[in-house]
Amino acid sequence: MALFDRLKKGLTKTRERISSSFRSVLQIGRKIDEETIRRLEDTMLTADFGPVTTNQLIDLLRTGWRKGDITEEQEIQGYLKQHIVAMWPESDRQLHFAASGPTVIVVTGINGSGKTTSIAKLAWYLTQQGKKVILAACDTFRAAAVEQLTIWSERTGVQIVKHDQGADPGAVAYDACDAAIARNADILLVDTAGRLHTQEHLMRELGKIQKVVQRKIENAPHEVLLVLDATIGQNAINQAKQFSEHVSVSGIILAKLDGSAKGGVVVGIREQLDVPVKFVGIGETPQDIEPFDPATFVEALFAE
């Protein structure tokens, strides 16, 4: 299935909310006025674009209307799509790989965000790119986390380094780095304990893991990816802000887009955070992950 079709299917709940709302607001042949813009603003807020992003897009729309760039309501959707796509620079969505030796990607996020499943999807995706991947099961705090990641490692056909539940996460990271070097792995994916910014002991453990990999592998970690749950909308942005106070997040995996009616949050993330969305999760199987492509995403978001 083509990327557009996969995204269109995955965004069904969001897309239906947006397209039905736009159809009710915008009519062919009707001139734009302030009432049009007010109704459109309500529609965008409902789709969880967020108040900051919605205000910016509405201001752009109002400016374009007053300048005469657009005059009729059927022109609005194309005008908005053009400006939304322009929000994402091309360069910031790529994974950064080590110049030599294994690339270390640390993945974090709160429990329930889809973190472990997203790691499995990312492992599958990278193996499809011809990369040799090793998983590090450093989420030793949560019951069954190691077991869950082990099951995913078997399903995706990648190796895993693990200790028993309750073990020192730093020790797991240490052994995983040794294994990645000894086995000539291309990628070391490090799962960390689901945490909130208020859980200082877990935040300290995350910092400890980063220090371990820094000592073992040059310039590691090369990526710190934060998994966010798309179904919680603007609260995902608040989570990202909180994590960014403690760790240098280099990219976001937006999980559960297929279950969300709030897919507009992708736009809000780019506008309110200086962190790119690098991957989106659009289903339950390991194959249901896609690198984030703004143009395709926006087309799928507004498709009927």
N, C-alpha and C positions, 0 to 999 in steps of 0.2 A: 504494500500500500504506500502511495506517495506521501511525503511529509505533510503536504497541505491536507490531504484526506485524513491522515492520522490525527493531526491537530484539530481539524474540524470536528471529528468524532469525539476527541477527548474534551473539547471545549463545549460540548452540546448544551450543558446547563447554562453556562455563561452566555453562549451565543444566542440561545433561545430568549434569554432575558433581554439581551441587548437588541437583537433584531426585531423582536415583537414591540419593544419600547420605541425603537426608532420608527417603525412602521406606523405606530399610533401617533407619533409626534410630527413626522415629516411627510408631507404630501407633494406629489408631483404637480408642478405648475403654481404652487402657492409661494408668494413672496415671503422672504425672511423679515421678521420684525422682532421686537424685544420679547414678545410673548413666546415666539419660537425658541429663542435662546433660553428663556427661563425654563420652559418644559424640557429642553435638552439637558440643561444643568441637572435637573432632578433625575433624569434618566441615567446620566453618567454616575451620579452619586449612588444610585441603586445598584449599579453594576460594580461598585466598589473601586472606582478609579481613585477615590479619596478626595477630600476637600481641596487639598493643595493643588494636585494635578488637575482636577476638574476646573478650578478657578483659572489656572494658567491656560488650559485649552479653550475655555469659554472666552477669555480675554483675546486669544489669538483669533477665534472665530468672529468675535464682535469687531475686531480691528479689520479683518478681511472683508466683512460685510460693509462696514462704513467706507472702506476704500473702494468698494465696488468689485473686489476680486470674486465674490460670490453674491448672488442676488436671490436665487430661488432655493427652496428647502431641499430639493433632490441633489443639490451640489454639496451639501454639508458633509455627508458621510465620506465622500472622496477627499474633501478638504481636510477633515480630521485625520483620516488614515495617513495622508501624506505627512502631516506634522507629527503624528505619533511615531511613525517609523524613523523620522529624523532625530528623535531623542537619543537613539542608541549609536554610539561610535562603533565603527567596525572592529577596531583592534582589541577592545577590552573583553570580548566574549570568548577568546581562545584560552585553552588550558596552557599553562606555562610548564614546559618540560625542562629537566636538568640537561645541561650541556654534555655531561658524562655521568655514568652511574645511574642508579635508580632515582626516579622522580617520586617524591613523597607527597601524597595528598592526604591531609588531615580533614576528616569530615566530622562536623559537630551539629548540634541541634537539640531541642528538647525531646523527651520521650513522647511518643505519639505523633510526631511530625512526619513520620515516614522515613526516618534517618537510615535505619538498617536496610530497609527495602531499597532505598535510593543508592546505598553503597553497592548492593548486589547488582542493581541495574547499571551503575557506572562501571563495575567490574566487567559485566557482560559487554557493554559498549566498547570498552578499551580492548578487550580480547578480540573483538571483531575488527579492530584497527590493527591487529597483528602484534599487540603488546602482551608481554608476559607479566601477569598481575599476581601479587601476593596480598592477602588480607591480613591485617593485624587486629585481633579481637581485644581491643583495649577498653571496651565497655564491660568491666568486670564487676560493676556495682549492681546492675539490674539483673534480677533473677531471669534466667533463660536467655539472656542477651547473647552469650557466647554460643549457646546451643543453636539459637536462631541464625546467627551468622554462619555457623558451621553447615547448617542445612543449605543455606544460600550458596556457600562455596561449592558444595557438591553439585547443586543444580547448574551453576554457571561454569563449573569445571576449572576453578582456580584454587590455588593452594592457600592454606590458612595457617597462621601462627597464633597459638592460644595457650592460656594457662587456665587454671581452675577459677570458678567464680570467687570473687573476693580477693584475688591476687592483685599485686601492685601493678597498675596500668603502665607505669614507667618501665617496669621489668619486661612486660610484654612488648612494648615499643622497642626496647633495646634488642631483645631476641629477634624481633621481626626485621629490624635494620640489618642485623648480622645475616639473617636468612636471605634478605633481598640482595645483599652484596654477594654472598656465597653462591647463590643460585642464578646470578646474572639477571635478576628481574628488571623489567623496564619500569614498573609502577609498584609502589607500596601504598596501598589504601589503608588508612588508619581509622578505625571506628573508635569513637570516644563516648564516654558516658553522657547520656541525655541530661541536660542541666538547665537550670534557670540562673539568671544573673544573681539571684538572692542566695544561691547555694555556693557559698564561698569555697567550701572544701572541694567541690567538684571543679570550680573554676581554677583552683590551685593545681589540681591534678592535670587539667588541660594544659596549663602553663608548664608543668613538669614534663609532660609528653613532648611538648614542643622543644624544650631544652634538650631532652634525650636525643631526639632525631637530629637536632642541630649539631650536637657533638659527634654523632655517628656518621652523618652524611652531609657533605658540603652543600651549603645554601638551603638546606631543608628547614622547614617544609616549603615546598615550592608552590603549593596551593593550600589554602584553608577554606574549605567550602562549607557553607551554612545551609542546612536543609530547613526550608520553611514550608508550612502547610497552607496551601492556597485556599482551603475551605474556611480559614479564619479571617480572610480578608485583611483589613487594615491592622489587625492585631499582629499579623506577620511582620509588618513594617516596624511595629513597636519592638518585637522580639529582635529583629535585626539590629536595631539601634542599641538595644541593651547588650547584645553579644559584642558589637563593635567597640564597646567601651572596655572590653576585657581582652579581646583577641583581634588580630589584624585579618579580618575576613577578606578574601580575595575574590570570592564569587559565591553565587547562590544557586542551589538546586531547588526549584519550586516544585514541590510534590503535590500529588492529589488534584491536579488541574481537572482531571476527568470527573471528580466528584464535587466540583465547586461551581457555584453560581456567581462567584466573585472573582473571575479571572481577570477583570480589569485591574486587579491589584498589581499585576506585572508592570503596568504602565506607572503606577504609583511608586513601585520599588525603584525604578530607574530614575524617576524624577526627584524622589525624596532622599535617596541614599546614593552615595558615591560608590556603589558596589554593583557589578553587572550580574544579571541572571545568565548563567552559563548553560544550564540544562533545565528541562521541564519533564516532569513525570506525568504520563497520560494514561495510566492503566496499572494493572496488578502484576503483570508478568515481567521477567527481566528485560524483555525486548521493548517494554513501554517507556523508553526514555529517548529524548531527542535533544541535540544541541539547540540552543535557543537561537532562532532566526527571526528578527523583528518583522521583516516584510511578510514572511509566510504566516507568522503568528497573527499579525494585524489583519491580513486577508481572511484567515480562518475565524478570527474573533468577530468580524462583521458579516461573515457569510450567512446567507439565508438558508 
